[in-house]
Amino acid sequence: MSESGDDFGLVLQSALIFLSAIAAIASYIIQSRLKSKEHNGELNRQHNQELRKIRLQRVREKLDTFVGPASQISSAFWYIYFTTLAPKGFYPRKLSIGNEIETKYNQSLDDITDGAVTKYFKSINIDFTNAWVKPNKNITFNQIPSFVSPEMEEQIRKNPEGEIGTLYIMSCRRMILGLGKKLADLILNYGGHLHEWSSREKFKKKYYIAKDSGYLRQLYFVQFIGFIDEFEYIIKNLWDKGNYTLLYPKGAKLPMQLFQNYFPEMVTTLREKESELGIDSHNEMSMEEEWDELLKTHSQVVEEDHHDHHHDPVAPSVAVRKAANQWRGRVTNNKTSNSSSSSRNLQRNDSKYDYNKKNGGM
């Protein structure tokens, strides 16, 4: 019996050892899989974060390099046209001036010709309001065939130094040789790869007037480049030599849609993407909060400088550095919780994030 009992004890002990080994192996396998899963999850998070960062950088490259400057230049270009050469009979003048009272200070070609520009466009059945996006209505107007009527062109040719001729020639030079040339160069250099177009289907639906063009979404870019190129040739090779035979391009015409909808639409789309990729309003320190922090920092610098100046002639610079570091730390700590997003307030400046690059930023 004793031998049998001993054998049973050995078997039981061996079984327990075996089970312990199995349990240890199982535990090891489970822990390895958990660690592997956690590691893979971290890799995926890092990968997604890097992709998000790349997308955000691409969005900002488009905004900073092409769409932002192009939108601003196009607005200034269109402002010159609206306030000098455009017909005033289709829209309130306060839209371009800002208020009704100050419209009387602005004299356009339509003003000094008793509405002749408006009469011309109405005579050829062009309504400028049809170039604007309206609910349940297609855009039916894009190209401006001429700035003025043939009769007014003849009047300008006969007296280019008169009031009408001077305003027309001056306005065209400002638009074409200044802002227009800059915008055309931007489109030539960056429009092909830094644009933010909608899909072909959305373009055809919104810009019904351009749906049959082989250029499709490039149409307004190509039209504007051709317009500026031809008008620049007219100014430099004809007007500069006293020849006013041509007062407006014969081939290329000014595409109104480039200014009315195209660039503003791109800016809106990119801003929405930038906000989605890089800004969290719940965690971001507002500009007002940053300003309050900066004022507190400034007060601290003044107080510490005044206290330390009597002991150390270099104390003011030390206090300034100390307070500046505290200020930078408060802003950084508040924003790092929002990944790459809220660092935009420190990154976005005219030198394209030079500040952050110098200080180890993104």
RAPEUR-V434691 format. One record per helix or strand. SS is the DSSP state (~ for helix, > for strand). FROM is the first residue (numbers start at 0). LEN is the number of residues. Records with the same first field share a line. If there is no record, write none. Layout:
# RAPEUR-V434691
SS->FROM-LEN  FROM-LEN
This chain:
# RAPEUR-V434691
~->1-83  93-4  100-5  108-4  115-8  127-4  149-9  162-28  199-7  207-3  215-22  238-3  256-22  286-22  314-22  343-4  353-5
>->133-1  136-1  142-2  253-2
